Amino acid sequence: MAKNDQESVSINENSKVEALERNRADPTGRQMTTDQGIGIENTDDSLRVGARGPTLLEDFHFREKMMRFDHERIPERVVHARGSAAHGYFQVYESMAEYSKARFLQDPSVKTPVFVRFSTVAGSRGSADTVRDVRGFAVKFYTEEGNFDLVGNNIPVFFIQDGIKFPDVIHAVKPEPHHEMPQAASAHDSFWDFVSLVPETAHMVMWAMSDRALPRSFRMMEGFGVHTFRLVNAQGVSRFVKFHWKPLLGVASLVWDESQKLAGKDPDYHRRDLWEAIEQGDFPEYELGVQIIEESDVDKLGIELLDPTKIVPEELVPVRRIGKLTLNRNPTNFFAETEQVAFCVANIVPGIDFTDDPLMQARLFSYLDTQLTRLGGPNFAEIPINRPLAPVHNHQQDGFHRQTINAGRANYHPNSLGGGCPMLSVGNKSGFVHHPEKLGGQKARVRSESFGDHFSQATLFFRSLSKPEQEHLIEALLFELGKVERKEIRQRVVERILANIDGELVTRVAEGLGLPVPRASVTPKGKLEKSPALSIENLKKESIQTRRIAALVADGVDAAELASVRAAIEKMGAKVKVIAKRLGTVKGAGGQPVEVDKSAPTTASIEYDAVFIPGGAASVAALKKDGDALHFVQEAYRHCKALGATKEGLELLRAAGIAVNAPGVVATEAGADGGAFISTFVAAIAKHRHWERADKDGVPA
């Protein structure tokens, strides 16, 4: 190895998993010991004087055991406290050398290990998964050049433009300090008070009140780097870039009623969904997309790229998909990996660089500072899940939880005692070099006039949504602002924010809140009236892979019909769960046993994407008398999900007050053998929701 060459490391998709192996401890067949390796004879009784006497201070095992228990919780994250994570790998489709010298973007044969953490933002670790909130989408790439952390969200913009306002917006959205309520919710006075006084929040508020804040699962939501970054190639040429994650399963959301009910029925709904999908081999996949913008083209866009409250519409700069992220392994231990992982926006590798986005600049400090407190000191990078695969050599030393045992006499630079080691990466182009951006100007607390447009993209977002999505957003605002106690705050949001976004929007919300309707003053700017890419309804909906379909049965079910439909649907990658009053088996019409997957008291329609009702006269007769079964079907219909029924199964639909020819209802009095039922039902499931049901609100569910 040449004197100044960077120490090389060979990486494959399993490298991080293998590196973690030396830190795993399997107690199977092992003797219990103290942390010092001393064998333990008894861990049920403390050392005391006599059978009923006081415990002795010399009981080192008791003291160690109790001390470790007392300190086994670390401070939770201020934001993104509730999370779920998985291991996987990233593989670029073709070399991106034209744009970036980052090595993990060069070779399509290399699978770079990753650890990905999804999260809610506002709630505590004990809050529910399905609350209305932004979702974190943080990816740690363990590259051969060091760790690259792409720490983003499922929404491409943020509430504020300058990071100095971050403590304010988070304090406002968190539970109110005088009574610590509400948990994991923005429907309260302090948040909307802040919004009403800070117009730069307008665009993000539109996203947060939309269906994007209620994802169906982590596997079916987009991710965004939020900020504008730089890509720098080996020649030093810099281009601006926006990072996107596109789920291969498509984008899908819950409805608000579902979200609220799921928070009670299964507060771990998203966490469980991710875990189970990986365990059963349905590995979540996302494509990494980039919007690359030449520095010479920035002025033509007419969009301030350093403003984190702005997007670059895909119609102006298409998203180029350059690689795929696959999550294929669950963590071994939640605390050691998911809880202790430390993401830092400042973790980048050569070929990727920052911009002067004032929110990004604040995050470069904040994330590092947070980890120092949360993980107990400066050595959090030595925790196994955070440790890079690339070799680490420097003169940092000591401190809390130091694990590295440094050798040699020289712990400074320059030195001669250690032969000048570790050496600087001079001349071999392996070291990080910041892009030499030319800067100038007066030192002052000011904000550029180019950051002054707060409403045009909020208008663009609202007007780009489909009618059902607009309805959901309006209903969300009515719910949220209806929870606000102070009338003057509600009034300010309507007059200062919504009136500047859209006339129909402000009229509907003002009337719903019993407020005077202000005169709308909407002055849209920009090159687009609408951006179809912003609407979930415009995104492709072709696959039913990993979708969950509930089959309602009782004794007397047409077992052959159920088996036929189940086999056809599961062949396409979906999962059918048989639901009955009790676990065990029910009797088919021919006497054969049918295995039950879920008992009715432990589940609900909100946990499924569609419902199937097979025939069988006795089965359907029993279901028609069962209020829970009727509610199951009605609730799924009200939530605009696909419903399928064959033979006598149509009678349950009619008993529930549902027309068998309603949108998204696929029913046949014949069997499913002809194939038309299956293809039509599958298409209805793939659509995800059938919003055109005009009578859905009249269904009692």
N, C-alpha and C positions, 0 to 999 in steps of 0.2 A: 504494500500500500504506500502510495506517495505520501510525503510528509504532511501535506495539507489536505489530502483527500478526506471527505467525510466518511466516518465509519458506516459501512453498508449493513443493511438488514434485509433478509428475505421475508416477504409477507405474502400470505395467502388468506383466503376467507376464514380459516380456522385459527389464524395466528393469535388473536386476542383470547379466544377460548382456551387455547393451549397454554398461553402465558398465565392465565388465571388458575390453571390446574394446580400449580405449586402452592397456591394459597387456599385451596379447598381442603376441608378436613372431614373425612367420613368416619364416624365413630363406630361403625359396624365391627364387632369383634375386638374392640380396643378397650384398654383399661382407663377408667376415669382418673384424671389428674388435675392438679391446680394449674394455674397459668405458668408456673415455673417447672411443670413436668413432674411434680411429686404425686405419687399414687394416693388415692383417697379411699379410705376404708369405710367411712360412714358419712353420708351427706344428708341424713334425715334428722340428726340430733346435734345440737350445738354442744360444745365442751363446757361442762358446768361443775360446780361443787355439789356433789350429791344429786340424786335423781330429781329433786325439786329445788335445787339451789340456783344461785345466780350464774350467768354465763361468764366465762373467763375471758379477759382481754387477749390472752395468748392464743385464742382459737383463730389461727391465721386463715384457715379454710373458710370459717364463717365470715370473717371480715372481708376476705377477698370476694366471696360469693355475693355478699350483700352490697359491697362497693360497686361491683360490676353491674349488678341489677339497678342500683340507684343511678348509674350513669349510662345506661344502655340506650337512652334516647338522646338524639342530638337536636338542636333547635331546628324546627321545620323552616322551610323556605318562606320568606315573607310573601312572595308571589310564586305561583306554580307549585304550591305545596303538595297538592294531590296529583300524583303521577303514576304512570305505568310504562314499562319499558321492555325492550327486546334487543337481542343481538342479531346481527345479520351481516350483509356485505353489500358493497357498491361496485358496480362494474361499468366502465365507460364504454359506449358503443364504438367510438372511433377516436383517434388521437385528436386532442384539442390544442396541439402544440402551436397552431397559428394564433391562438388567443391567450394561452396560459402555459407557463413552464412548470406548473404543479405536476409532480410525477404521477399522482394517482389519476390524472386526467390524460395520460399519454397512451397507455397500453391496454387494449381491449381484453387481453388475456388475464390481466391482474384483477383479483377480487379483493378489494380493500375492506378489512373488517370495520364494522360500525357498531355503535350502541345508540339506540334511539329512544328518547323519552318523550311521551305525550303527557299532557297535563291540562288541568283547568288553571285559571289565573287567580281568581279572587278568593276561592274557598280555602279552608284549612284542610289538613290531611284527613279529617274525619267527615268532610262534606260529601255530597253525592256527585256522581259522575255526570248526570244529565242536566245539570243546571244550565240556565242561559249564561253563556260566558265565552270568552275567547279560549281557544285551545292552543297550548304550546306544542311545537313540533321541533324538537332539538335533536340534532344529529352530530355525534362525535365520530369523525373519521380517524382511524388509527393508521396514518400513512407512514411510509418509510422515511418521510422528512419530518415527522412529528405529528401531533394532533391538530386537526382542523375541526373546529366546532361551528356548525351552522345553526345558530340558535334563533329559530323563527316561530311563527304562529300559523294558525289556519286562516288568518285574515291578513291581507297584504299591507294594511296600513295600521297606524296607531293613533291614540287619542291626542297626542301632543307633538309639538315640533321640536322642542328643546328639552334635553334630559333633565334640566334643572327643575322642570315641572313634574318629574316622575313621582317624587314623594307626595306631591299634592294630589295627583289623580288616583294614586293607590290608596292614600289615606281616605279619599272621598268615596271610593268604591268599596272599601272594607267595611265591616260592621261598625256602626256609629259608636264612638268611644264612651258615651255616657251609659249605654246599656248593652253594648256588644251584640247588637242585632241590626239587620238580618245577616245570617251566615250564607256565604256563597251566592249573594244576590245583589243586583244593582238597583232593584226597585225600592229606593228609599231616598229621603230628602237630601242627604249630603252629596250623593253622586250627581243627582240632577241639578242641585244647586251649583255644583262645579261646572257641569255641562252648560247650564244657562248663562254662565259668566265667562266661558272660554269658548268662543265660536270655532276655534280650530278643531274642536272635538266632533264637529258636525258629520264629517265623512265617516269616521269610525263608528259613531253612534248608529248610522244607517246600517252598517255591516253587523254590529252587535245586536240590533233589533231584528235582523233578518234571519232566515232559516240557517244561515252559515254558523250561527252561534248554538245550533242544536244538532250537531252531527249524528247521523245514524250509528256510526262507529268510528274509531280512529282509522280503520282501514278504508273508510269511504269519505275522507275529507282531504282537501288540498292543503299544502303547506307553502309558506312563503318566507323568504329571507328578510322581508319587510324593507330593509335598507337598500340603497344602491351601493354596490361594492365595485372594486376594480378587478379586472383580469389583466395580468401583465405577462407578456411572452418573453422568450429568451433574449430577444433583441431590445427589450425595455419598452416596447410599445404598449401603451395602456388603453384599455377600453372600459366603459362602464357596463355593469351587468346587474340584472335582477334575477334572483334565484327562485325557482318554483318547484314544488313537488306535486306530481299528478298521479293520483291513485289509479291503478289499472282496473279496479273494480268499479270505477266511476264515483261520482259525488252524490251522496244521499243524506237526507236530514230526517229528524223526527219532527212531529208536530208538538206544539206546546203542551197540549193536554197529556200526550204520551210522556213527555219529559217529566212533568210533575208527578205522574203516577209511578213512573219507573224509579224516581227518587225514593219512593216509599217501598215499592215492591222489590227492587234490586238496586240499591245505591251504588253497587259495584258493576253496573251494567257494561260500561265501556271497558273496564279493566278485565272483566270476565270474558268479554267477547274477544279481546286481543289474545288473551292467554289460551282460550279454547281453540281458536283458529290455528294458532301455531302448533299446539299439541296434536291436533288432528291432521296436520300437514297442509292446511290451507294458508300457505305463507303469504302475508301481506306484501304487496309489491307497489312501488311507486317509481315513476320516471322523473329524473332530474331534468328540469327545463331551464333554459336561460334566455333572457332577453338581452342581447348584446347591442350596445349603442356606441357608435364611434363618437369620439369627443367632438369631432367637427359637425355632427348631426344634432347635437343637444339643443341648439337654439331653434332648429326647425320644429322640434317637438312642441315647444311652447309649454313644457312642463318642468317645474323645478325638481330636478332629480335628487336634490339634497333634502327635500321635504318629505318626512316619513308619513305624512297624512295624504300623500298622493300616490297613485298608481300610474303605470304606463300601460294604457289599454292594449290588449293583445292585437286589436285590429290595426294599431299603429306600428307596433313592433311585435311580430309573431314570436311565440315561445318555441324555441328549438329544443327538442328532447335529445339529451346527449348521453344518457346512461340510466341504469336501473338499480334501485335499492330493493333488496329482498330481506325480509325479517324471518329468520328460520329457527330461532332458538330462544326459549324463555330463560330468564335469569335463574340461577340456582338458589340464590338467597336474596330476597327483596331488599333487605337493609344494606347488605354489603355492596349491592350493585345499583339498584334503582334509587335507593335513598342517598347513598354516598356519592353517586356520580356528580361531578362538578363541571358544569359547562361554563366556559368563559368566552365571551364574544371576541376577546383579544387573541384567542388561539387561532392563528392562521399560518399558512405555509407559503414558501416562495411561489409566486405566480398568482396569488390572491392578495389584495390589499384593501385598505379602508378608503373611505371618502370623508369629506368634512361635514357630513350629516350630523347636526348638533345632538340628535338623540343617540346616534351610534357612538359619538365621541364620549358621551356620558356613560354609556353601557360598557365601554372599554375599561373604565375605572370601577364601575359599580359591581360587576360580576366578580372580579377578583377580590374586591373588598368584602363582598358577601361571603365568599368561601372561607376567608380567614376566620370569620366569626362562627359560621355554621359548622365548619369541620375542624375547628379547634387549633388553628395555627397555619403556618406557611407551608407545611409539608403535605398538604392535601393531594398534591400531584403524585405522591408515593402510595396512596391508597390504590390497591390493585386495579379497580375499575377505571381509575384515572390515569394510571401509569402508561406512558406512550410505549409503543413497540420500538420506536427509534431509540438508539442509545442516548443516555443523558450524561453529560460531563460538564461540570462548571465548578465554581468556587463557593456556591451556596452551601451553608453548613448549619448543623445543630437545630435548635428549636423544638417545639412540641412534636412528638410522634415521629421524630427522625428515624428512618429505617436504614438509609444508606450508611455504610461504614467506609468513610473516605480513607484512602491510603496515601502515603507520601507526606512530605514536610511542607510543600508549597500549597497554600490555600489563597493565593493572591495572583494578580496579573499586573505587569509582567513578572516572570520569575526565571531564575536560572537553576534553582535547586531541583526543580521538577522537569528540567529540560524544556521549559517554556510551555509545558502541557497544562491543561488542554489547549490546543492551538486554535487560533482564529481561522475561519474559513475564508482566507484571503487568496484570491487568484484561481480558485477552483470552481467558483460560481455556485457553490452549494449553500452558502449562507443567505439569510434573508436580507434583502436590501429594500428599503422603503422607496416607493415611487417618488422621484424628485419633482414633486409638484411645486410650481412657482407660486409663492404667496406674497401678499402685501396688503397694507391697509392700516387704519388706525385701531388702536386698542380701545374697545368700548363695549358696553353691554347694549347691543343693538340686534335687531333682526332684519334680514334683508327684505326689501319690498316684494321680492319675488315669492315670499312666503305668505303674502297677504290674501290670497284667494282661498277662502275657507269653505265655500259652498258649491262651486261648480261641479266638483267631482261627487259630492253628496247627491246633487241633482242627477248627474249622469248615472250613478248607481241605482237610485230609486226608479228612474224612468227606464232602466235596462231590464228590470225585473218583470217576470210574467205577472198577470193579474192576480193569480193566487198568492204569489210571493209578496206582492204589494199588500194584499189583504192581511197576510200574516204579520208583516212589518207594522202596519197600522194597529192591528190588534195587540201586538207586543208593546207599542208605545202607550196604548190605552191601559193595558195592565200595569206597566211600570209607573207611568205618571199617575195612575189611579191610586197607587200605594203611597204617593207623596202627600204628606200631611199639610204642608204649607201651600196655600193657593197662589201666593206670589211667585213661588218657584215654578209651579205648573204654568203660570201665565208667562213667565220669562222664557221658558223653553219653547212655548208656542210662538211667542212674538219675535224672539231674537234668533231662534234656531230654525224651527220648522217653516216659518213664513218665508225664509230665504232659500228653501229647498224646493218646494213644490206646492202649488195651489190646492190640488185635491188632497194632498197629504195633510196640510195644515187645517183645512176645512173639516175633514173627517175627525181628526184628533181633537180639535177645539170643540166641536159639537159633542163629541163623546165625553169630554170632560166638563161640559156645561159652561164653557168659556166663550166670550165674544170671539168671533172669527176675525182675525186681523187681515189686513190687506196684504196679499202676497207680493213680495218684491224679488222675484226670481230673475236673475240676469245670468243665464248659463254662458259659460265661456268654453273655449276649446274647439277641437275639430270634429267632435262626434256628438250626435244627439243621443245615441244609444250605443252600448257595448254589449252585444249578445253574449260574449264570453262570461259576463258577470252573473248571468242567470243560471241557476242550477238546472232549471227546466230545459235549457237549450243544450245541455251537455248530453253526450251519447248515453243511452240506456238500452243496452243490448243483452247484457249477461245477467244470469241469476246465480252465478257462482257464490257460494257460501250463504245465500239467503236462507232464512229459517221459515219453514212452512208448518203450521199447526194442522193436524188432522184430528177432528173431533169424532170420538167413537163411543159406543156403548155395546153391551151384549147384543148380538144379532147383526153386527156390522158385516157388510159384504167384504169379506177378507180378501177375496181375489181381486176385486176392484181396487181396494186400498193398496194391495201389493203391486198391482200394475202401475197405478199412478205414482206410487212412491219410487219404484224402480226407474221410471222414465224421468222423473224430476231429479232424482239423485244422480242419474247418469250425466246430467248437465251441471253438476257441481253444487246443487242446493242440498239442504238438509231437511228431512221431514221428521217431525216429532209427533208421535201418537199420544193423544191426551184423553184421559178418561177420569171417571170419578175417583178411582183408586189405582194404586200401583199393582204390579203383577201382570195378569192377563185378563182379557175379555174374551168371550166366546164368539167366534165368527158364526155367520148364518148356517154354515155347514158343520158347526161343532168344533172347528179347529181353533186352537188358542192364538190370540194376537197379543204380542208383547206391548205393554204400555211403557212409554218413555217418561211421561210426566203426569202427576196427579193434578187434577183441576185446582185443588186448593193452593197449590204451590206455584202456579203460573198464571199468565193472563195474556190476552191478545197483544198487549203492548210489547211483548217480548218477541213477536213474530212479524214477518214481512207479508204474510198472506195466510189464508185459512182455506182448508179443503174439507168438505163434508161428503164422505162416501155414502153410497146407498146402503140398504139393509133396513127393512121395515121396522123391526123391533128396535134397532139401534136409534133410528131417527125418532121413533115414537117416544123413547126414553129421553132423548135430548130435548124434544119439544116441551116436555114437562119440567125440564131443569132450568131454573132461572139463570144459573151461572152460564150455562151453554148458550142461552139466548143472548145474554149480555156480552159474551165473548164475541159472537157474530156481529151484534149491533155495534159494539165498540170498534171492531176492525173496519166495519163499513163506514162509521163516522170518521175514522182516521184515514179514509180514502184508500184502503189497501185492497188488493185483489182478493176476491172470494171465488172459490170453485166448488161446484156441487154436481154430483151425478145421481141419476135414478131417484130414489126416495129422498136423497139429500136436499132436493129442491124444496121439500116441505118444511125443512127447518128454516130456510131463508124466508119463506112466506110467513111462517109463524113469528119470525122476528120483524116482520113488516118491511122486508126488503124485496124490491122488484127483481125478478130473475133476469131481466134484460137491462138492468141499470149499468151505467159505465163501470167497467172493471169487474163486473160479475159474470162469470163464465159458468153456464149451467146447461146441462143436457139430461133429458129424461132417459136417454139411452146410455149405454156404458161409454167408457173412454177408449174402447178397443180400436175405434176407427182412426185415432190419432189426431183428429181435428180438435178435440177437447184439450189434449195435452199442449199442442202448439199454441192454441189461443190462450190457455191459462198461463203458460210460460211467458208469452208476450205481455200479458197483463201484470205478472209479477215483476218482469224486467222494467216496466214503466215506473214502478215503485209506488206512485200515488196517482189516484184518479180524481183530480180536483173538480171535474165537471159535474159531480153529483150535487145537483141543486137541492135535494131534499135531505142532505146529510145532517144538517143541524136540527132537524126534527126527530131524529132517531134518539130514543131514550137510552143513552149510554154515558 
